[in-house]
Amino acid sequence: MATWQNWARTERSNPQRFDTPESTDELAAVVARSAEQGRHVKAVGAGHSFTGAAVTDGTLLSLDRMTGIETVLPTATGALVSVRAGTRLHDLSEQLWALGLALPNLGDVDVQSVAGAISTGTHGTGAGFTGLAAQVRAVTTVLADGSVVECSPAHQPELFEVSRLGIGAVGVLSSVTFDCVAAFRLRAHEAPGSLHETLDSLDDRLRADHFEFYWFPHTDGVLTKSNTRLPGTTPVDPVGRIRGFVDDEVLSNGVFNAFQHLGTRVPTLIPGLNSVSSRALSERTYTDRSHRVFASNRRVRFKEMEYAIPVDALPAVLDEIAAWLRRSALKIGFPVEVRFAAADDVWLSTAHGRDTAYVAVHQFHRGEHREYFSAVEAIARAVGGRPHWGKLHGLTAAELSEAYPRFDDAVAVRDRVDPQRVFDNAYLQRVLGA
Ligand SMILES: Cc1cc2nc3c(=O)[nH]c(=O)nc-3n(C[C@H](O)[C@H](O)[C@H](O)COP(=O)(O)OP(=O)(O)OC[C@H]3O[C@@H](n4cnc5c(N)ncnc54)[C@H](O)[C@@H]3O)c2cc1C
């Protein structure tokens, strides 16, 4: 089969087979046949993980033909919506909007598949909101022997935990049920600012529904984003077409891409370019459908590592990163993204049991990332940081088991339902153990 590679070009593989089942029965038959024939099985969504989470030399499955909403069960606050696992988040959001519904929170892109997104713990920002896996109320999954199991907190709760966020280690999801809320709009307020002022006023800023900021290394400049939830009937006030084109296409993607190429060739220019970038986007406010505000286009290809840390540790961690950069000869042209999430109870969630700040570092896809990412990893680990399962990091199962109170329980479920390791790959062996 042709070579498969992920979006970031950090992983590639040559699977023996590529299958695109159309139904749960077909999916179950492919899994059972591959297992009988001794082939590993991995499902892939949009290939947007930076790690080798979806890599296989066996059978690669795409659920791109298993898409769309299956059932809608109204609740007091919205509806329980079951969706086929291959559905892309942007398609789901548009379909939900037509039903007067929405996912409560989303990340900053929405091209991922539903199953791929929850499997690595994809999250957005908002101190009072959780990541996507915590919004899941039930799943249907195909186990290694081809059996189809529906699980939820009431039925096979342990399998449910590792299925809703388990890096595809225990089965292939065919359907996911989300707890959706009534459709809402977001009023976005974006503004340049300074890192010190932002950290000094963090408690106030975190009272906003969805707050995040980008810090431009080698400078004190930040770009803050604060989104306020409004009823779905609120009039739309989107960014004007010209302003949107200039800000989002020309400045955020086009000029930024040119800066990355220039900075890669002449790194000493990077501090100055960062200073320009942090001031290039001026203050703006706009209102639109929630998913259109949460997600944006990312056309500049990059590599990323993201650590989840206790919120209280954030100022010290950013200080240490700045101090490390001052000592290092490296120049970093990508902003550091800082987001927030509420504690949840998902066993392998990076926000398990604690209110969380996320610190994400990036490097242009052509740039060398190892020294920078290793330094930030050491700083984040010293405060009990947990790496995003879908983003680059260097931890192994032994280290991760110390970071997650329910890690051993998750591994026990894997041992029980996939003793032959049909769903294994090198990444899972590293992060969950052999
Ligand atoms: C530009 C960009 C922006 C991003 N923004 C964010 C963000 O805002 N927040 C955030 O948290 N993350 C973000 N990420 C990371 C991304 O959300 C995750 O890596 C996510 O897992 C990617 O989804 P995918 O559909 O591409 O899954 P893939 O990368 O294809 O797969 C991820 C994992 O899910 C498994 N999987 C896929 N389908 C199934 C299935 N049907 N059943 C069982 N397992 C399955 C795969 O085997 C693999 O282990 C971003 C990544 C990129 C490249």
The ligand as a MOL file (V3000), in Angstrom:
LIG
                    3D

  0  0  0     0  0            999 V3000
M  V30 BEGIN CTAB
M  V30 COUNTS 53 58 0 0 0
M  V30 BEGIN ATOM
M  V30 1 C -3.1320 21.9820 13.4250 0
M  V30 2 C -3.4920 21.1810 14.6610 0
M  V30 3 C -4.2660 21.7760 15.6600 0
M  V30 4 C -4.5780 21.0590 16.8210 0
M  V30 5 N -5.3240 21.6850 17.7900 0
M  V30 6 C -5.5870 21.0170 18.9380 0
M  V30 7 C -6.3320 21.6520 19.9970 0
M  V30 8 O -6.7930 22.7930 19.8770 0
M  V30 9 N -6.5180 20.9480 21.1480 0
M  V30 10 C -6.0120 19.6890 21.3230 0
M  V30 11 O -6.1850 19.1260 22.3990 0
M  V30 12 N -5.3610 19.0560 20.3320 0
M  V30 13 C -5.1410 19.6850 19.1600 0
M  V30 14 N -4.4670 19.0390 18.1580 0
M  V30 15 C -4.1780 17.6160 18.3300 0
M  V30 16 C -5.3150 16.7620 17.7500 0
M  V30 17 O -6.5770 17.2320 18.1600 0
M  V30 18 C -5.1970 15.3050 18.2290 0
M  V30 19 O -3.9450 14.7950 17.9350 0
M  V30 20 C -6.3080 14.4160 17.6490 0
M  V30 21 O -6.1150 13.1110 18.1310 0
M  V30 22 C -6.2910 14.3790 16.1250 0
M  V30 23 O -7.4870 13.7990 15.6590 0
M  V30 24 P -7.4510 12.9090 14.3300 0
M  V30 25 O -8.8560 12.6660 13.8920 0
M  V30 26 O -6.5250 13.4970 13.3820 0
M  V30 27 O -6.8610 11.5500 14.9400 0
M  V30 28 P -5.5400 10.7350 14.4760 0
M  V30 29 O -4.3560 11.5800 14.7520 0
M  V30 30 O -5.7430 10.2090 13.1120 0
M  V30 31 O -5.5960 9.5410 15.5490 0
M  V30 32 C -5.4120 9.8220 16.9150 0
M  V30 33 C -5.5830 8.5360 17.7220 0
M  V30 34 O -6.9430 8.1420 17.6800 0
M  V30 35 C -7.0250 6.7900 17.2510 0
M  V30 36 N -8.2720 6.6280 16.5200 0
M  V30 37 C -8.6820 7.2650 15.3990 0
M  V30 38 N -9.8840 6.8040 15.0380 0
M  V30 39 C -10.2480 5.8840 15.9620 0
M  V30 40 C -11.3770 5.0450 16.1480 0
M  V30 41 N -12.4170 5.0530 15.2900 0
M  V30 42 N -11.4040 4.2210 17.2200 0
M  V30 43 C -10.3690 4.1640 18.0950 0
M  V30 44 N -9.2720 4.9070 17.9590 0
M  V30 45 C -9.2190 5.7670 16.9070 0
M  V30 46 C -5.7990 6.5970 16.3800 0
M  V30 47 O -5.4660 5.2250 16.2280 0
M  V30 48 C -4.7690 7.3550 17.1810 0
M  V30 49 O -4.3260 6.5890 18.2500 0
M  V30 50 C -4.1370 19.7140 16.9830 0
M  V30 51 C -3.3750 19.1170 15.9810 0
M  V30 52 C -3.0450 19.8420 14.8300 0
M  V30 53 C -2.2010 19.1960 13.7560 0
M  V30 END ATOM
M  V30 BEGIN BOND
M  V30 1 1 1 2
M  V30 2 1 2 3
M  V30 3 2 2 52
M  V30 4 2 3 4
M  V30 5 1 4 5
M  V30 6 1 4 50
M  V30 7 2 5 6
M  V30 8 1 6 7
M  V30 9 1 6 13
M  V30 10 2 7 8
M  V30 11 1 7 9
M  V30 12 1 9 10
M  V30 13 2 10 11
M  V30 14 1 10 12
M  V30 15 2 12 13
M  V30 16 1 13 14
M  V30 17 1 14 15
M  V30 18 1 14 50
M  V30 19 1 15 16
M  V30 20 1 16 17
M  V30 21 1 16 18
M  V30 22 1 18 19
M  V30 23 1 18 20
M  V30 24 1 20 21
M  V30 25 1 20 22
M  V30 26 1 22 23
M  V30 27 1 23 24
M  V30 28 2 24 25
M  V30 29 1 24 26
M  V30 30 1 24 27
M  V30 31 1 27 28
M  V30 32 2 28 29
M  V30 33 1 28 30
M  V30 34 1 28 31
M  V30 35 1 31 32
M  V30 36 1 32 33
M  V30 37 1 33 34
M  V30 38 1 33 48
M  V30 39 1 34 35
M  V30 40 1 35 36
M  V30 41 1 35 46
M  V30 42 1 36 37
M  V30 43 1 36 45
M  V30 44 2 37 38
M  V30 45 1 38 39
M  V30 46 1 39 40
M  V30 47 2 39 45
M  V30 48 1 40 41
M  V30 49 2 40 42
M  V30 50 1 42 43
M  V30 51 2 43 44
M  V30 52 1 44 45
M  V30 53 1 46 47
M  V30 54 1 46 48
M  V30 55 1 48 49
M  V30 56 2 50 51
M  V30 57 1 51 52
M  V30 58 1 52 53
M  V30 END BOND
M  V30 END CTAB
M  END
